Amino acid sequence: MQLKSLIRSALYQTEKLTQRARFASTRAPECGWPILLGISFPKSGTHLLDQILLGFSKVAPFAKRVHSFYAEYEGETGRKRAPEQALTWLDSLRPLDVASAHLFARPEAASRVISSPKGTSGGFVPFFIFRDPRDVVVSHVFYVTEMEARHVHHDYYASLPDFDARLKVSILGRPDTNIEFPNIADRFAPYLGWLDHPEVLTIHFEDLVHARAETLSRMVRHLEARAPLNVTRERTIEALEASINPSKSPTFRSGKTGEWKKYFTEEHRKIFKDVAGDLLVKLGYEKNDEW
């Protein structure tokens, strides 16, 4: 395993050098090239955001593959990682890396991500993508039950009698187990802080379905504010669009939004409203709780 890791690292660094050579005539920003950081709430378009950020490699010397992925919980055990691990991971990243994370907006992590670049380090250019939490809980049921047999909750979900019962668990969480899995509002709460930092570009997953050109343009402008590119904005948007591959993005594959309406019963609506409070209003999906 260690040998494979060393080989992957060597290959990655070689690819980065090749990219630098390919764009040798491109002048680096005054404060150095930044790191592109995609932050996502789980089941909200992580792979799609990764693809788009990697599209910048077609117009600038950014990496052509994701450097690494960080999650606050270990996938197979459900164990929560210590806050220090997130900081160590952030500190491991280097200019021109493209990285992806389910990253909580803890003060220490946020400080690292939004700090002003110094010297030759371009700091981070962060993006945060999220999705209607009602669609998230529906997607979570399908993912845990049908797509990821190694998931820590797979066996429990499979033991439940039907989809309705599983959806209730995805909304309410599992307070009856020592594996941390809170309700949907408490799962989102650690991410809400990213909404308070203008340095982080927030992206509704739905906008990449219904207003893609405008959303990609916002993403380009967000990067250009830190690192001006030597190509037209139109050319960059085309590069990002061409990088989207629905077959490799499970959330984006169907290209549908609002699917929760097919699966929520009146009981699901009630328990969701009870636990979520004003979450949908904060995220811009509803104006009140009359839905």
C-alpha positions as CSV (number, residue, x, y, z in Angstrom):
1,M,0.0,0.0,0.0
2,Q,2.8,2.4,0.9
3,L,4.5,1.7,-2.5
4,K,1.3,2.4,-4.4
5,S,0.9,5.6,-2.5
6,L,4.4,6.7,-3.4
7,I,3.8,5.8,-7.0
8,R,0.6,7.8,-7.1
9,S,2.3,10.8,-5.4
10,A,5.2,10.7,-7.9
11,L,2.8,10.4,-10.8
12,Y,0.7,13.3,-9.5
13,Q,3.8,15.6,-9.0
14,T,5.0,14.7,-12.5
15,E,1.6,15.7,-14.0
16,K,1.8,19.0,-12.1
17,L,5.2,19.7,-13.5
18,T,3.9,18.9,-17.0
19,Q,1.1,21.3,-16.5
20,R,3.5,24.0,-15.4
21,A,5.5,23.4,-18.5
22,R,2.4,23.5,-20.7
23,F,1.5,26.9,-19.3
24,A,5.0,28.2,-19.0
25,S,4.1,31.4,-20.8
26,T,1.2,32.1,-18.4
27,R,2.2,34.7,-15.9
28,A,1.5,33.6,-12.3
29,P,-0.7,35.9,-10.1
30,E,1.1,38.5,-8.1
31,C,0.5,36.6,-4.9
32,G,1.1,33.1,-6.4
33,W,-1.2,30.4,-7.7
34,P,-3.9,29.4,-5.3
35,I,-5.4,26.0,-4.3
36,L,-8.8,25.3,-5.7
37,L,-10.9,23.8,-2.8
38,G,-14.3,22.2,-3.4
39,I,-16.3,22.0,-0.2
40,S,-19.5,20.0,-0.4
41,F,-22.3,18.8,1.9
42,P,-22.6,15.0,1.4
43,K,-25.0,13.9,-1.5
44,S,-25.0,17.4,-2.9
45,G,-22.9,17.1,-6.1
46,T,-19.4,16.5,-4.9
47,H,-18.3,14.7,-8.0
48,L,-19.8,17.4,-10.2
49,L,-18.0,20.2,-8.4
50,D,-14.7,18.2,-8.7
51,Q,-15.2,17.9,-12.5
52,I,-15.9,21.6,-12.9
53,L,-12.8,22.6,-10.9
54,L,-10.6,20.3,-12.8
55,G,-11.9,22.0,-16.0
56,F,-9.7,25.0,-15.0
57,S,-6.7,22.8,-15.9
58,K,-7.5,23.4,-19.6
59,V,-6.9,27.1,-19.3
60,A,-4.4,27.4,-16.5
61,P,-1.7,25.2,-14.8
62,F,-4.0,23.7,-12.3
63,A,-3.7,19.9,-11.6
64,K,-5.6,17.6,-13.9
65,R,-6.8,15.3,-11.1
66,V,-8.0,15.8,-7.5
67,H,-5.1,15.8,-5.1
68,S,-7.1,14.2,-2.3
69,F,-10.5,14.0,-0.6
70,Y,-11.2,14.7,3.0
71,A,-14.3,13.8,5.0
72,E,-15.2,14.6,8.6
73,Y,-16.4,11.0,9.1
74,E,-14.7,7.8,8.0
75,G,-16.9,6.1,5.4
76,E,-16.7,2.5,6.5
77,T,-16.6,3.0,10.3
78,G,-18.6,6.2,10.7
79,R,-15.9,7.4,13.1
80,K,-15.7,11.2,13.4
81,R,-12.2,12.6,12.7
82,A,-10.5,15.0,15.1
83,P,-10.6,18.7,14.1
84,E,-6.8,18.6,14.0
85,Q,-6.9,16.2,11.1
86,A,-8.8,18.7,8.9
87,L,-6.1,21.3,9.6
88,T,-3.3,18.8,8.8
89,W,-5.0,18.0,5.6
90,L,-5.5,21.6,4.6
91,D,-1.8,22.3,5.4
92,S,-0.8,19.4,3.1
93,L,-2.1,21.1,0.0
94,R,0.1,23.1,-2.3
95,P,-0.5,25.8,-4.9
96,L,-2.3,24.6,-8.1
97,D,-3.7,21.6,-6.3
98,V,-7.4,20.8,-6.8
99,A,-8.9,19.3,-3.6
100,S,-12.3,18.1,-2.4
101,A,-13.8,17.9,1.0
102,H,-16.8,17.4,3.2
103,L,-15.3,20.0,5.5
104,F,-17.0,21.6,8.6
105,A,-16.8,25.4,8.9
106,R,-15.0,25.3,12.3
107,P,-13.3,28.6,13.1
108,E,-9.8,27.1,12.8
109,A,-10.5,25.5,9.4
110,A,-12.4,28.6,8.1
111,S,-9.4,30.8,9.1
112,R,-7.1,28.6,7.1
113,V,-9.4,28.6,4.0
114,I,-10.2,32.3,3.9
115,S,-6.9,33.7,5.0
116,S,-5.2,36.2,2.7
117,P,-2.4,34.8,0.6
118,K,1.1,35.7,1.6
119,G,4.4,35.8,-0.3
120,T,4.4,33.2,-3.1
121,S,1.5,31.2,-1.7
122,G,-1.8,32.0,-3.4
123,G,-3.9,30.6,-0.5
124,F,-7.3,29.0,-1.3
125,V,-10.0,29.8,-3.7
126,P,-12.9,28.0,-2.0
127,F,-16.3,26.9,-3.4
128,F,-19.2,25.4,-1.3
129,I,-21.9,23.4,-3.0
130,F,-25.1,22.2,-1.3
131,R,-28.5,20.8,-2.3
132,D,-32.1,21.0,-1.1
133,P,-31.8,18.9,2.1
134,R,-35.1,17.2,1.2
135,D,-33.5,15.8,-1.9
136,V,-30.4,15.0,0.1
137,V,-32.2,12.7,2.5
138,V,-33.9,10.9,-0.4
139,S,-30.5,10.5,-2.2
140,H,-29.0,9.2,1.1
141,V,-31.5,6.4,1.3
142,F,-30.7,5.2,-2.2
143,Y,-26.9,5.6,-1.7
144,V,-26.8,3.7,1.6
145,T,-29.2,1.0,0.7
146,E,-28.4,0.3,-3.0
147,M,-25.1,1.9,-4.0
148,E,-22.6,1.5,-1.1
149,A,-22.7,-1.9,0.6
150,R,-19.7,-1.0,2.7
151,H,-21.4,2.0,4.3
152,V,-21.5,1.8,8.0
153,H,-25.4,2.1,8.0
154,H,-26.0,-0.2,5.1
155,D,-27.0,-3.3,7.0
156,Y,-29.3,-1.3,9.3
157,Y,-31.1,0.3,6.3
158,A,-31.4,-3.0,4.6
159,S,-33.1,-4.4,7.7
160,L,-35.8,-1.8,7.6
161,P,-39.1,-2.9,6.0
162,D,-39.5,-0.3,3.2
163,F,-38.4,3.0,1.7
164,D,-40.6,5.1,4.0
165,A,-38.9,3.7,7.1
166,R,-35.5,4.4,5.7
167,L,-36.4,7.9,4.7
168,K,-37.5,8.6,8.3
169,V,-34.1,7.5,9.5
170,S,-32.3,9.7,6.9
171,I,-34.4,12.7,8.2
172,L,-34.3,11.9,12.0
173,G,-30.8,10.2,12.2
174,R,-30.0,7.4,14.5
175,P,-29.9,8.4,18.2
176,D,-30.1,4.8,19.2
177,T,-26.5,3.9,18.1
178,N,-23.0,4.8,19.2
179,I,-22.2,5.7,15.6
180,E,-22.8,9.4,15.2
181,F,-25.6,10.1,12.7
182,P,-27.7,13.1,13.7
183,N,-30.8,14.5,12.1
184,I,-30.6,16.4,8.8
185,A,-30.6,19.8,10.5
186,D,-27.8,18.8,12.9
187,R,-25.9,17.2,10.0
188,F,-26.0,20.5,8.1
189,A,-25.3,22.8,11.0
190,P,-21.5,22.4,11.0
191,Y,-21.5,23.6,7.3
192,L,-23.6,26.7,7.7
193,G,-20.7,28.8,8.7
194,W,-19.4,28.7,5.1
195,L,-22.4,30.9,4.1
196,D,-21.1,33.7,6.3
197,H,-17.8,34.1,4.4
198,P,-17.9,36.1,1.2
199,E,-14.5,34.6,0.3
200,V,-16.3,31.3,-0.2
201,L,-18.5,31.0,-3.3
202,T,-21.7,29.3,-2.5
203,I,-23.4,27.2,-5.2
204,H,-26.8,25.6,-5.2
205,F,-26.6,22.3,-6.9
206,E,-29.9,23.1,-8.6
207,D,-28.4,26.1,-10.3
208,L,-25.9,23.8,-12.1
209,V,-29.0,22.1,-13.6
210,H,-31.3,25.1,-14.3
211,A,-28.9,28.0,-14.7
212,R,-25.6,26.4,-15.6
213,A,-24.1,29.0,-17.8
214,E,-24.7,31.8,-15.2
215,T,-23.4,29.6,-12.4
216,L,-20.2,28.6,-14.3
217,S,-19.7,32.3,-15.0
218,R,-19.9,33.1,-11.3
219,M,-17.3,30.4,-10.6
220,V,-14.9,31.8,-13.2
221,R,-15.3,35.3,-11.8
222,H,-14.6,34.0,-8.3
223,L,-11.3,32.5,-9.4
224,E,-10.4,35.5,-11.6
225,A,-10.7,37.8,-8.5
226,R,-7.7,36.0,-7.0
227,A,-5.9,34.7,-10.1
228,P,-6.6,36.4,-13.5
229,L,-6.5,34.0,-16.4
230,N,-4.9,34.6,-19.7
231,V,-7.9,33.5,-21.7
232,T,-11.4,35.0,-22.3
233,R,-14.1,34.2,-19.8
234,E,-16.1,32.6,-22.6
235,R,-13.3,30.2,-23.3
236,T,-13.0,29.3,-19.6
237,I,-16.7,28.7,-19.3
238,E,-16.6,26.4,-22.3
239,A,-13.7,24.4,-20.7
240,L,-15.7,24.0,-17.5
241,E,-18.8,22.9,-19.4
242,A,-16.8,20.4,-21.4
243,S,-15.4,18.9,-18.2
244,I,-18.8,17.8,-16.9
245,N,-19.4,14.1,-17.2
246,P,-22.8,13.1,-15.9
247,S,-21.9,9.4,-16.0
248,K,-19.3,9.9,-13.3
249,S,-21.5,12.1,-11.1
250,P,-24.3,10.0,-9.6
251,T,-26.1,13.1,-8.2
252,F,-26.1,14.8,-11.5
253,R,-26.8,11.8,-13.7
254,S,-30.6,12.2,-13.7
255,G,-30.4,16.0,-14.1
256,K,-33.5,16.3,-11.9
257,T,-34.3,18.4,-8.9
258,G,-37.2,18.4,-6.5
259,E,-37.4,14.6,-6.5
260,W,-38.3,14.6,-2.8
261,K,-41.9,15.4,-3.8
262,K,-42.3,11.9,-5.2
263,Y,-41.2,10.3,-1.9
264,F,-42.3,12.5,0.9
265,T,-45.6,11.5,2.6
266,E,-47.4,14.0,4.9
267,E,-45.7,12.2,7.8
268,H,-42.2,12.8,6.2
269,R,-43.1,16.5,5.7
270,K,-44.1,16.9,9.3
271,I,-41.0,15.2,10.8
272,F,-38.8,17.1,8.4
273,K,-40.3,20.4,9.5
274,D,-40.1,19.4,13.1
275,V,-36.3,18.7,13.0
276,A,-35.2,21.1,10.3
277,G,-36.7,24.3,11.6
278,D,-35.8,27.2,9.3
279,L,-33.0,25.4,7.5
280,L,-34.7,25.5,4.1
281,V,-35.3,29.3,4.5
282,K,-31.6,29.8,5.5
283,L,-30.5,27.9,2.4
284,G,-32.9,29.8,0.1
285,Y,-35.2,26.9,-0.8
286,E,-38.4,28.1,0.9
287,K,-39.7,31.5,2.2
288,N,-41.5,29.9,5.2
289,D,-42.6,26.5,6.4
290,E,-45.7,26.4,4.3
291,W,-44.6,23.8,1.8
